[in-house]
Amino acid sequence: MPTLYQVLGVPENATPAFIKTAFRKLSMQYHPDRNPGNPAAEARFREILEAYRILSEPDDRLRYDRQLAWSRVPPAPHATQTKQTKQQPAGAYRNPAPPPPAAPPPRPMPLKFMGIVLGALILLFVGLYNFGPKPKAANLPEIAYIPQNEVKLPKGVSPEQRVLFANGDTVTYGEWRGSISNHTFVESWQSFGAYATPALSVTIYFTPDRHTYCDFVFLEDGKGTFRQVFRYHGGTYKNGTLIQLFFGRDVEPASCGDCEAEGLPHPGITGIFLRELTEGYRFENASQRYERKLRKNLEWLAANADTMDFGPGGLQRQFLRQMLTWHFLHRAEASAEGVFREYYTRPDVDKAWEEIARLIKDYENKIAFDIALLQSKAI
């Protein structure tokens, strides 16, 4: 059975930063949203989460290291006691004691006596059953069936509290909860922003395999009203205050997850990145290191454009992921178009860019409508 270090592919003396980097890479590679319908990837993803949960906590890691060390200690050999026989002098006469007489075999119980005892026991039990005191019927409470979602509300949440959605609709939390009761959903309190403000997170699953879902985040305004600050229909990944939004089915075909090209220099870096602030979100800017990674991917796609089969959507879909990520890290459409034309040199470049520009507008509108952006002038 592999150790938790082997699950994450790190040495046992790895630093917390190295473990975190390995976890992020593996979790994005085996995330269920990127591998729909793949039970092996989902099981691998759960192993990675459990390994990181233990190794990222210093106390839990210390306990685990001790257990690991004890498991490698070989068992101590059992000392075998040998009987020391007393050496007899040469020519000595040995007169062993005679063995005790054998005990006589026990006499068998007479069959007549056995029959009398058995009959008396049968009569005793029959008499107790017919004439003994009867046990009273247990007064058990009636057990009602509780559907999956009819559980207790999260602590501190009342069904009468108002919920204000981004489109202006206002309902009570109990009414909204009832409207989604035909789906499986999970409610929890999570920290939000740099000051760890409590935020109510609700995830609604639309399919039994939980591969299609929608995330909501609500902040309380101090007057008992929950205000929607986030809604996204698709995969999300949170690391501290950084949120990565994975693209939906309009970018990723339903048949193959993210379908990134095999051999891509930097897989798993595409998406829309947001940073949690005190009351909402802002777009995360691209670092020079991240920008270099995107350019490396684009260079590789351009170099292999005519020699590889890029699967569903072909080469255009591979460029589409990279260019959407580029746009939302720079938030300048002209910049994205210039970079696209620099690397995509096929004759259908104008048509391909029209599709990318259309999806950029779709995701801009979706994010502007469903997510509370505090710095959105660039869009």
Buried (B, 14 or more C-beta within 10 A) or exposed (E): EEBBBEBBBBEEEBEEEEBBBBBBBBBBBBBBBBBBEBEEBBEBBEBBBEBBEEBEEEEEBEEBBEEEEEEEEEEEEEEEEEEEEEEEEEEEEEEEEEEEEEEEEEEEEEEEEEEEEEEEEEEEEEEEEEEEEEEEEEEEEEEEEEEEBEEEEEEEBEEEBBBBBBEEEEBBBBEBBBEBEEBBBEBEEEEBBEEEBEBBBBBBBEEEEBBBBBBBBBBBEEEEBBBBBBBBBBBBBEEEBEBBBBBBEEBBBEEBBBBBBEEBEBBBBBBBBBBBBEBBBBBBEBEEEBBEBBBBBBEBBBEBBEEBEBBEBEBBBBBBBBBBBBBBBBBEBEEBBEBBEEBBEEEEBEEBBEBBBEBBEEBBEBBEEBBBBEEBEEB
